[in-house]
Amino acid sequence: MFFGHEPIAEAQAPEYPGVGALLAYQWPPEILTPPIPGVFEKPSKFLLSWSDLTVDEGGVRTLGTFTPTERAPRVSILGPREVSFRKALGHAKTRYTARHRDLRAPRTTQWSGDASGSEVLFTSPGQKTIRVSVSDADNLSAEDEIRVHVSVIPLEGSQQPF
């Protein structure tokens, strides 16, 4: 038996009181839609708000509201803005990610500038530009651009290259 460990167990209990609440937590906060003739002339979305969770022998139910709204596509490039590599190595390989919002699948991602894909190989020092453009099933798109400072760490004195 373990005595005195109740506070630890309680501190690690899930924040949701039951299986139904955990399931409801996974319900979507929004649904992206294509144009719907007579309803939405442009690609839009429904913002969903859930309330009044009921779990009983009949299942899991909730009440909620929805708000139709216009989509505002955007994308951001995530990754380092400062990169360095040892001169002896000759390069640095870095991965970037395009985080998008309000763009419906399937999406097309196009990297450009000093990037030909999400994994970028830097072989020289200086300011580099990475651009991304993402377009979606409804021909909506968003773009982002960042500058990356690349530096080379030189060999010092009698330091060997490897």
N, C-alpha and C positions, 0 to 999 in steps of 0.2 A: 504494500500500500504506500501511496505517496501522500503525505500530509503537507499542507502549506503551499501546494502548487496550484490551487484553484485560481489565484489572481493571474498566473501565467497563462493557464488554459483559457480563461475568460478574455484576456488581452489578445489572444490569437484566434478567437472565434470570428467567423465571417461577419461582415457588416450587414448582410441580408438575413432576415430572420427565418427563411425557409426556402424550400425548393421552388415554390411558386414565385417568390420574390426574385430569386436568382434568374429564373426563366424570364420574367417580365423585364428585368434589367437588360436583357439581350435584345429586346424588341427595338426596332429601328427608330431613331429620332427624326428621320426624314426619308422621303421616297422621291427620287428624281424621275421626272416624266418627260417623254417626248412631246412635241406639240400635239394637242388633242383638238381637232376641229370643233368649233362651237364652244369649247371650254377654255383652252389655252392656245393662243395663236403662236406663242413662242415656247421653246423648251422651258419647263418650270419645275417646281418641286412642292411637295406637301410637307410642312413642318408638323410633326406629330407630338402630342403631349398626352401621356398616359396617367390615369389616376384610378382610384377605387379598385384595387386588386382583390379578387375573390378566388379562393382555392377551396374546392369541396369535391364531393364524389362525382360531380358533373364535369369537373375539369378545372382549368385555369381561365379566368375571364377578367377583363378589365374594361373600364370606360376610358374614353379619351376624346380629344378634339384634334382637328387638323386645320391648318392655315395654309391656303395656297399662296405661293410667293414666287417671284422671279428668281431664276438661278443667276449667280454671280461667279462665273468660273475664275479660278486662280490657281497658280502653281508656285511652289517655292523650291529652290535647290538647297538641299541639306548636305553639308560636308565641310571639310576644313577650308579656311580662307588663307592659311599659311601652311606651306609645304616645304620641307627641306630634305636634301639627300646628300650623302657623302660623295665627293668627287670620284672616288675609286669605284663606287657602285655604278655611277653614271645615270641613274634614273630613280624616280619614285612613282609608284603605282598607287592611286587613290580612288576610292569609290564614292560616287555622289548619288543622291536619291532625289527624285522629283516627287514632292508631296503635293497632291492635287486636291481640289475641293470643287464641288458642283459640276463635275464632269462625269457623264454616264458611260458605262462600258458598252461596247469595247472602245478602248482608248488607244491612240497612237502617240508614241513619245519620240521626238526627234531631238537629238543632242547635236550641238554645233559649236563653233568657235574653236577652242583648243581641245574640245571633246568630240570624239566620234561615237561615244557610247557612255554608259554610266560609270565605267571603269576608265580612268584617265591616266595616261602615261606621260609624266613630265620628264623631259630630258635636258632642259636648259633653264637657266635662271631668268627671272624677270616677272613682269605682270602678265598673267594669262587670263583669258576670258572664257567662261563656260556659259553656254546658253542652252535652254531647253524650251521646247514648244510641245504642248500636249493638246490634242484635239479629240473630240468624243463622237459618239454615235449620232449626235444631233448637229454636227458641224460647229459646235461651240469650241473655243480654244482659249488658251492662256499661255503666257510666256514669262520667263524669268531669266535674269542674267546676273552672274557674280564675277568678281575679279579675285584671282588667287595670286598671292605673292609667293613665288618659288625661289628658294635660295639654295646654293651649293655650299656644302661644308668642305673647305679645302684641307688637304693634308698639311700637317704641321711638322716642321723640322725634319727629323729622321723617321717620321711615322711611315710605316709600310702601308701600301694600298690595301692589303687584305690581311 
